[in-house]
Amino acid sequence: MRALLLAALLSANPPPTPAQAQKLAAQRAWEDLYLAWSSVDPKGYEPPQRRTVATSLLKGCEALAGSDAVMAYSLGERAVLFEETAAGLRCLARTALATDQRGAAEDALRRGLEHFPKEGHFGLELGRLLLEDKDPQGAIAVLGKVPPRSPEAAKARVLLQKARGESAEESQARATALAIERRFTGEEDKGSVQPASGSSGLAFESGVGEDGMRTRANSRFVVKYFNNARDFGQRAEYEGRIVSALDEAYVHTRQVLGEAREAPVDVILYTREEFRTHQGAALARAVAGLYSDGAIRINDAAELTQQTKATLVHEYVHSVVDDLVRAAAGGQHVPIWLNEGLAEYVEWRYLGSDKPPYALATRLRGAAQSGQLPRLSQMAGQALIHQSDPALAYGTSAVAVRELLGDGGPTRLLGLIREVGQGTPFEEALQQRYGRGVPELEAAVKAALSRR
């Protein structure tokens, strides 16, 4: 009830002030503090004001880190958004690890290492994380950046020694595997194609395309990427990791939806710099990947983190929808909220839940209670990334898809998509298959999100 009153108050009054943030922090009203600032745009405040808000939010992150890591993470995430400080990134990384969000923790530590190089904490903890993730070479690179006179230097040297030992073992294992492969396949010929096999059991073929991109293809995927000066052993390892991640995307999507894509799909993997060059700086900052022109395009695929693999799942679902519509003879376009919502929901399932992450769920609940949820009817034809609040747009769309899946399962929903592809207007198809229109679906989404 208290959160409901706060949401109603915020919807009727001007945006909250930094003084209000300080007051809520002094009262240790952490949930109210988060709700008050969960959907506020920092750009509406001057730098000193943003600093005040960030300080208040960070107090909540630090206070709750040991008792309520989920809420602490939510507060830390907002604190860093208002002002990126070393203390804020430390708290964000700590609470991300406590809530099993390793990708978010790695991102916070890398940002800390980049923006606060004199802080030994970031290099040490990132090195420790990479060692746990079996990436000794990555650990060596970041542990070497810990300042030699920092308090963390001694621990970093111990971990560095361990990382070098593991890297040597890995290199020896790779060399042995390479020697065995060369015995059976001969030295690599760049003009030829060498057969290999993915974890799916489907035969893959590797080669170099006319555009100079490395390719690896089977009946499901055509993986493409630039060589980036990788040697033969590195390419074989990289290709293997990509194949494994794509297999996961295929299997997971089939498990959730009961179907997967029939036609093979191109998967183009970019480093951050390559994505910026080919897709533009604005898009490179905004998205982890996209599906366009019949291809999945992944931003910063040099490191396959859990979040990168989740992005592969998300974009693979878009390729499935595209395949369904094309197979149905290309009638109407599926509403963007349905396409994005389905991909987002399947991604949530890949990450272990059928619900949005806690921080987003809290924002969605506040928006539902205050009547500020994005309207599905307004998200039918415009990319969600261009909405005023993309996170809320994606979350609302995914919850709408969850509502539809709960009424007839994936068979009914995929049938709806096929019918739209055959030319039936979406509203008509929705009414025929579900007995309700978009306004009724919006009401169901609002009711689902308003419940605590």
PLY file of the C-alpha trace (Angstrom):
ply
format ascii 1.0
element vertex 452
property float x
property float y
property float z
element edge 451
property int vertex1
property int vertex2
end_header
0.00 0.00 0.00
2.84 2.37 0.85
4.44 1.80 -2.56
1.05 2.30 -4.23
0.55 5.64 -2.48
4.05 6.70 -3.46
3.46 5.78 -7.11
0.19 7.73 -7.14
1.90 10.71 -5.53
4.69 10.67 -8.10
2.22 10.47 -11.00
0.41 13.59 -9.76
3.37 15.72 -8.69
6.48 17.07 -10.45
9.56 14.82 -10.67
11.26 14.12 -7.32
13.99 16.43 -6.09
17.48 15.60 -4.82
16.37 16.82 -1.39
13.64 14.19 -1.38
16.24 11.54 -2.22
18.35 12.66 0.74
15.32 12.56 3.03
14.33 9.03 2.01
17.92 7.86 2.44
18.07 9.42 5.91
14.88 7.55 6.79
16.36 4.34 5.33
13.20 4.01 3.24
15.07 2.11 0.56
12.14 0.67 -1.40
10.44 4.06 -1.52
13.72 5.63 -2.60
14.07 3.14 -5.43
10.47 3.54 -6.58
10.82 7.32 -6.55
13.82 7.26 -8.87
13.36 4.00 -10.81
12.00 5.64 -13.96
13.48 9.14 -13.68
15.76 10.32 -16.48
19.07 11.65 -15.04
19.37 14.03 -17.98
16.68 16.20 -16.39
19.06 17.21 -13.57
22.26 19.23 -13.36
25.49 17.36 -12.49
25.53 18.47 -8.80
21.92 17.29 -8.45
22.72 13.95 -10.08
25.60 13.56 -7.66
23.27 14.08 -4.69
20.79 11.51 -5.99
23.55 9.01 -6.76
24.97 9.38 -3.26
21.57 8.69 -1.70
20.98 5.63 -3.89
24.47 4.32 -3.18
23.81 4.51 0.57
20.92 2.12 0.03
23.06 -0.24 -2.05
25.74 -0.40 0.61
23.25 -0.69 3.48
21.37 -3.62 1.92
24.26 -5.43 0.23
24.49 -7.99 3.03
20.77 -8.48 3.75
18.80 -7.83 0.53
21.16 -8.11 -2.42
18.38 -7.86 -5.00
17.15 -4.47 -3.80
20.74 -3.39 -3.21
21.59 -4.21 -6.82
18.58 -2.23 -8.04
19.67 0.81 -6.03
23.27 0.45 -7.16
22.23 0.23 -10.80
20.34 3.52 -10.54
23.14 5.16 -8.54
25.68 4.42 -11.28
23.25 5.71 -13.89
23.07 9.08 -12.13
26.83 9.26 -11.52
29.40 6.59 -12.29
31.69 6.49 -9.25
34.21 3.90 -8.14
32.18 3.19 -4.98
29.00 2.81 -7.02
30.59 0.35 -9.46
32.07 -1.65 -6.57
28.67 -2.00 -4.91
27.00 -2.80 -8.22
29.52 -5.56 -9.00
29.28 -7.01 -5.49
25.49 -7.20 -5.50
25.40 -8.48 -9.09
27.54 -11.44 -8.01
25.35 -11.98 -4.95
22.30 -12.24 -7.22
24.02 -14.53 -9.77
24.29 -11.85 -12.44
27.85 -12.58 -13.49
27.56 -10.74 -16.78
26.44 -7.57 -15.00
29.23 -7.96 -12.45
31.83 -8.35 -15.18
30.50 -5.28 -16.98
30.65 -3.16 -13.80
34.21 -4.31 -13.04
35.38 -3.60 -16.59
33.89 -0.12 -16.46
35.63 0.44 -13.15
38.93 -0.78 -14.56
38.57 1.54 -17.55
37.46 4.69 -15.71
39.31 4.24 -12.40
42.61 2.57 -13.33
44.28 3.56 -10.07
41.73 1.52 -8.09
43.29 -1.92 -7.71
39.98 -3.42 -6.63
38.57 -3.65 -10.16
41.50 -5.47 -11.74
41.77 -7.88 -8.81
38.07 -8.79 -8.67
37.72 -8.98 -12.45
40.75 -11.27 -12.58
39.25 -13.46 -9.88
35.95 -13.62 -11.80
37.63 -14.54 -15.08
39.62 -17.29 -13.39
36.40 -18.74 -12.01
35.00 -18.62 -15.56
38.04 -20.55 -16.86
39.53 -17.62 -18.78
43.14 -17.49 -17.53
44.42 -15.38 -20.44
41.75 -12.75 -19.79
42.64 -12.85 -16.10
46.32 -12.29 -16.89
45.46 -9.21 -18.94
43.42 -7.51 -16.20
45.50 -8.60 -13.21
48.51 -7.02 -14.89
46.68 -3.67 -14.67
46.49 -3.67 -10.86
48.76 -0.80 -9.72
51.88 -2.30 -8.08
51.59 -0.01 -5.03
47.88 -0.50 -4.48
46.61 -2.44 -1.41
45.40 -5.17 -3.76
48.80 -5.70 -5.44
49.91 -8.65 -3.28
46.69 -10.60 -3.86
46.85 -9.76 -7.56
50.36 -11.24 -7.82
49.16 -14.51 -6.27
46.23 -14.73 -8.70
48.48 -13.75 -11.60
50.77 -16.67 -10.85
47.78 -19.00 -10.75
46.42 -17.59 -14.03
49.77 -18.08 -15.78
49.86 -21.69 -14.64
46.35 -22.36 -15.91
47.09 -20.57 -19.16
50.15 -22.75 -19.74
48.08 -25.88 -19.14
45.41 -24.62 -21.53
47.97 -23.79 -24.20
49.49 -27.26 -23.90
46.07 -28.89 -24.19
45.26 -26.77 -27.24
48.57 -27.62 -28.86
47.97 -31.33 -28.29
44.47 -31.13 -29.76
45.78 -29.14 -32.73
48.52 -31.68 -33.36
45.95 -34.49 -33.37
43.67 -32.57 -35.72
46.52 -31.81 -38.11
47.46 -35.50 -38.20
44.03 -36.33 -39.56
43.21 -33.25 -41.65
46.61 -31.90 -42.68
47.78 -28.31 -42.49
45.04 -25.70 -42.99
44.55 -24.45 -46.53
42.81 -21.08 -46.60
41.33 -21.83 -50.00
39.69 -25.05 -48.87
36.91 -26.00 -46.52
37.62 -28.31 -43.59
34.82 -30.40 -42.07
34.22 -30.14 -38.36
31.41 -31.02 -36.02
29.42 -28.98 -33.54
28.06 -30.20 -30.25
24.69 -30.65 -31.96
26.09 -33.50 -34.03
25.38 -31.57 -37.24
28.28 -31.41 -39.66
29.87 -27.96 -39.91
32.16 -26.77 -42.68
34.73 -24.01 -42.17
36.16 -21.72 -44.78
36.72 -18.13 -45.92
33.98 -16.30 -47.83
34.39 -13.97 -50.79
34.05 -10.99 -48.45
37.07 -12.13 -46.45
34.98 -13.23 -43.50
35.59 -16.55 -41.80
32.57 -18.86 -42.17
31.32 -21.98 -40.49
28.03 -23.45 -41.66
25.60 -26.31 -41.22
21.90 -26.78 -41.97
20.90 -24.43 -39.12
23.50 -21.65 -38.99
25.99 -19.84 -41.18
28.43 -18.22 -38.76
30.53 -15.34 -40.12
33.24 -13.24 -38.50
36.47 -11.46 -39.37
39.69 -13.30 -38.60
41.03 -10.58 -36.29
44.55 -12.01 -36.59
43.58 -15.23 -34.81
45.86 -18.17 -35.52
44.54 -21.61 -36.45
44.22 -22.87 -32.89
42.47 -19.72 -31.72
40.00 -19.83 -34.59
39.15 -23.47 -33.92
38.52 -22.69 -30.26
36.47 -19.57 -31.07
34.36 -21.38 -33.66
33.70 -24.19 -31.20
32.44 -21.78 -28.55
30.17 -20.04 -31.07
28.75 -23.36 -32.26
28.03 -24.39 -28.68
26.23 -21.09 -27.95
24.14 -21.37 -31.12
23.21 -24.93 -30.25
22.00 -23.66 -26.88
19.89 -20.98 -28.59
18.32 -23.52 -30.94
17.60 -26.14 -28.27
16.27 -23.62 -25.74
13.96 -21.96 -28.28
12.56 -25.33 -29.35
12.00 -26.28 -25.71
10.09 -23.07 -24.94
8.14 -22.66 -28.20
7.94 -26.23 -29.44
9.41 -25.09 -32.77
12.57 -23.56 -34.14
13.62 -22.06 -37.46
13.59 -24.41 -40.45
15.78 -22.40 -42.84
19.44 -21.72 -41.93
20.15 -18.24 -40.61
23.27 -16.09 -40.99
24.95 -15.17 -37.68
27.46 -12.32 -38.02
29.75 -11.79 -35.04
31.36 -8.39 -34.55
33.85 -6.99 -32.10
32.69 -3.73 -30.55
34.77 -1.74 -33.02
33.53 -3.71 -36.03
29.90 -3.29 -34.97
30.42 0.45 -34.60
31.91 0.61 -38.10
29.18 -1.45 -39.78
26.09 -0.43 -37.77
26.96 3.05 -36.49
28.10 4.43 -33.15
24.60 5.20 -31.83
23.36 1.66 -32.36
26.60 0.19 -31.03
26.03 2.03 -27.73
22.37 1.05 -27.51
22.09 -2.66 -28.41
23.84 -5.94 -27.70
22.68 -7.31 -31.02
19.98 -7.15 -33.64
18.29 -9.19 -36.34
18.20 -7.38 -39.68
18.28 -8.26 -43.38
17.90 -11.95 -42.57
20.92 -12.11 -40.25
21.59 -12.14 -36.52
24.23 -9.48 -35.80
25.93 -9.65 -32.41
27.75 -6.68 -30.88
31.03 -7.40 -29.04
31.10 -11.14 -29.69
34.83 -11.43 -29.02
33.89 -12.49 -25.48
30.97 -14.90 -25.19
29.57 -13.90 -21.80
26.29 -15.24 -20.46
24.62 -12.02 -21.60
26.05 -12.39 -25.12
24.60 -15.90 -25.28
21.26 -14.59 -24.01
21.38 -12.01 -26.82
21.93 -14.84 -29.29
18.77 -16.49 -27.97
16.82 -13.21 -28.25
17.87 -12.54 -31.83
17.40 -16.18 -32.82
13.74 -15.91 -31.80
13.40 -12.94 -34.19
14.74 -15.17 -36.96
12.13 -17.81 -36.04
9.31 -15.23 -36.31
10.72 -14.03 -39.62
10.79 -17.62 -40.88
7.18 -18.23 -39.77
5.91 -15.11 -41.53
7.84 -15.78 -44.75
6.66 -19.38 -44.81
3.11 -18.09 -44.51
3.49 -16.13 -47.76
4.31 -12.67 -46.40
1.05 -10.92 -45.59
0.87 -8.51 -42.66
3.79 -7.53 -40.42
3.68 -8.87 -36.88
3.35 -5.97 -34.38
6.75 -4.99 -33.08
5.68 -5.38 -29.45
4.72 -9.02 -30.15
7.95 -9.78 -32.02
10.16 -8.13 -29.38
8.05 -9.39 -26.47
8.36 -13.00 -27.61
12.14 -12.68 -28.00
12.46 -10.98 -24.62
10.32 -13.60 -22.87
12.32 -16.51 -24.33
15.49 -14.69 -23.23
14.11 -14.41 -19.67
13.50 -18.15 -19.72
17.08 -18.74 -20.90
18.34 -16.71 -17.94
16.30 -18.87 -15.56
12.92 -17.17 -15.00
9.60 -16.42 -16.68
9.59 -13.02 -14.98
11.55 -9.82 -15.59
14.69 -9.15 -13.50
13.84 -7.77 -10.08
14.83 -4.18 -10.81
12.75 -4.11 -13.99
9.85 -5.87 -12.27
9.81 -3.17 -9.60
9.78 -0.45 -12.25
7.01 -2.19 -14.18
4.91 -2.55 -11.04
5.32 1.14 -10.22
4.41 2.12 -13.78
1.34 -0.14 -13.73
0.14 1.23 -10.40
0.56 4.83 -11.55
-0.98 4.27 -14.99
2.29 4.91 -16.85
2.81 1.58 -18.62
3.66 1.84 -22.33
0.62 1.08 -24.53
0.80 -1.97 -26.78
-1.24 -0.09 -29.36
1.52 2.53 -29.54
4.30 -0.04 -29.92
2.98 -1.84 -32.99
5.04 -0.06 -35.63
8.00 1.66 -33.96
11.23 0.01 -32.79
11.14 -0.33 -29.01
14.67 1.01 -28.71
13.24 4.37 -29.87
10.53 4.45 -27.19
10.93 7.03 -24.41
11.78 4.22 -21.95
13.01 1.15 -23.90
13.38 -1.04 -20.78
9.74 -0.55 -19.83
8.69 -1.08 -23.45
10.50 -4.42 -23.72
9.30 -5.53 -20.29
5.66 -4.64 -20.96
5.79 -6.42 -24.31
7.26 -9.58 -22.78
4.61 -9.66 -20.05
1.92 -9.30 -22.73
3.41 -12.30 -24.54
3.48 -14.22 -21.26
-0.24 -13.51 -20.88
-0.91 -14.90 -24.37
1.25 -17.97 -23.77
-0.71 -18.64 -20.60
-3.87 -18.84 -22.72
-3.30 -21.71 -25.12
0.47 -22.09 -24.99
2.98 -21.58 -27.82
0.93 -23.48 -30.42
-1.86 -20.91 -30.34
0.56 -17.97 -30.34
2.65 -19.27 -33.25
-0.60 -19.96 -35.10
-1.53 -16.32 -34.58
1.79 -15.21 -36.06
1.35 -17.48 -39.08
-2.18 -16.20 -39.64
-0.97 -12.60 -39.61
1.75 -13.62 -42.06
-0.93 -14.98 -44.37
-2.63 -11.60 -44.49
-5.15 -11.48 -41.64
-5.04 -8.12 -39.80
-3.56 -8.59 -36.35
-6.55 -7.27 -34.38
-8.87 -9.63 -36.24
-6.59 -12.63 -35.75
-6.17 -11.83 -32.05
-9.94 -11.58 -31.56
-10.56 -14.84 -33.41
-7.92 -16.86 -31.57
-8.07 -15.35 -28.08
-11.50 -13.76 -27.89
-10.08 -10.38 -26.92
-8.52 -7.35 -28.50
-5.49 -5.24 -27.67
-7.32 -3.06 -25.07
-8.35 -6.17 -23.10
-4.79 -7.53 -23.33
-3.41 -4.21 -22.06
-5.80 -4.38 -19.10
-4.65 -7.94 -18.33
-1.00 -6.86 -18.43
-1.68 -3.93 -16.10
-3.55 -6.18 -13.64
-0.75 -8.78 -13.68
1.93 -6.16 -13.02
-0.03 -4.28 -10.34
-0.13 -7.33 -8.08
2.65 -7.35 -5.49
0 1
1 2
2 3
3 4
4 5
5 6
6 7
7 8
8 9
9 10
10 11
11 12
12 13
13 14
14 15
15 16
16 17
17 18
18 19
19 20
20 21
21 22
22 23
23 24
24 25
25 26
26 27
27 28
28 29
29 30
30 31
31 32
32 33
33 34
34 35
35 36
36 37
37 38
38 39
39 40
40 41
41 42
42 43
43 44
44 45
45 46
46 47
47 48
48 49
49 50
50 51
51 52
52 53
53 54
54 55
55 56
56 57
57 58
58 59
59 60
60 61
61 62
62 63
63 64
64 65
65 66
66 67
67 68
68 69
69 70
70 71
71 72
72 73
73 74
74 75
75 76
76 77
77 78
78 79
79 80
80 81
81 82
82 83
83 84
84 85
85 86
86 87
87 88
88 89
89 90
90 91
91 92
92 93
93 94
94 95
95 96
96 97
97 98
98 99
99 100
100 101
101 102
102 103
103 104
104 105
105 106
106 107
107 108
108 109
109 110
110 111
111 112
112 113
113 114
114 115
115 116
116 117
117 118
118 119
119 120
120 121
121 122
122 123
123 124
124 125
125 126
126 127
127 128
128 129
129 130
130 131
131 132
132 133
133 134
134 135
135 136
136 137
137 138
138 139
139 140
140 141
141 142
142 143
143 144
144 145
145 146
146 147
147 148
148 149
149 150
150 151
151 152
152 153
153 154
154 155
155 156
156 157
157 158
158 159
159 160
160 161
161 162
162 163
163 164
164 165
165 166
166 167
167 168
168 169
169 170
170 171
171 172
172 173
173 174
174 175
175 176
176 177
177 178
178 179
179 180
180 181
181 182
182 183
183 184
184 185
185 186
186 187
187 188
188 189
189 190
190 191
191 192
192 193
193 194
194 195
195 196
196 197
197 198
198 199
199 200
200 201
201 202
202 203
203 204
204 205
205 206
206 207
207 208
208 209
209 210
210 211
211 212
212 213
213 214
214 215
215 216
216 217
217 218
218 219
219 220
220 221
221 222
222 223
223 224
224 225
225 226
226 227
227 228
228 229
229 230
230 231
231 232
232 233
233 234
234 235
235 236
236 237
237 238
238 239
239 240
240 241
241 242
242 243
243 244
244 245
245 246
246 247
247 248
248 249
249 250
250 251
251 252
252 253
253 254
254 255
255 256
256 257
257 258
258 259
259 260
260 261
261 262
262 263
263 264
264 265
265 266
266 267
267 268
268 269
269 270
270 271
271 272
272 273
273 274
274 275
275 276
276 277
277 278
278 279
279 280
280 281
281 282
282 283
283 284
284 285
285 286
286 287
287 288
288 289
289 290
290 291
291 292
292 293
293 294
294 295
295 296
296 297
297 298
298 299
299 300
300 301
301 302
302 303
303 304
304 305
305 306
306 307
307 308
308 309
309 310
310 311
311 312
312 313
313 314
314 315
315 316
316 317
317 318
318 319
319 320
320 321
321 322
322 323
323 324
324 325
325 326
326 327
327 328
328 329
329 330
330 331
331 332
332 333
333 334
334 335
335 336
336 337
337 338
338 339
339 340
340 341
341 342
342 343
343 344
344 345
345 346
346 347
347 348
348 349
349 350
350 351
351 352
352 353
353 354
354 355
355 356
356 357
357 358
358 359
359 360
360 361
361 362
362 363
363 364
364 365
365 366
366 367
367 368
368 369
369 370
370 371
371 372
372 373
373 374
374 375
375 376
376 377
377 378
378 379
379 380
380 381
381 382
382 383
383 384
384 385
385 386
386 387
387 388
388 389
389 390
390 391
391 392
392 393
393 394
394 395
395 396
396 397
397 398
398 399
399 400
400 401
401 402
402 403
403 404
404 405
405 406
406 407
407 408
408 409
409 410
410 411
411 412
412 413
413 414
414 415
415 416
416 417
417 418
418 419
419 420
420 421
421 422
422 423
423 424
424 425
425 426
426 427
427 428
428 429
429 430
430 431
431 432
432 433
433 434
434 435
435 436
436 437
437 438
438 439
439 440
440 441
441 442
442 443
443 444
444 445
445 446
446 447
447 448
448 449
449 450
450 451
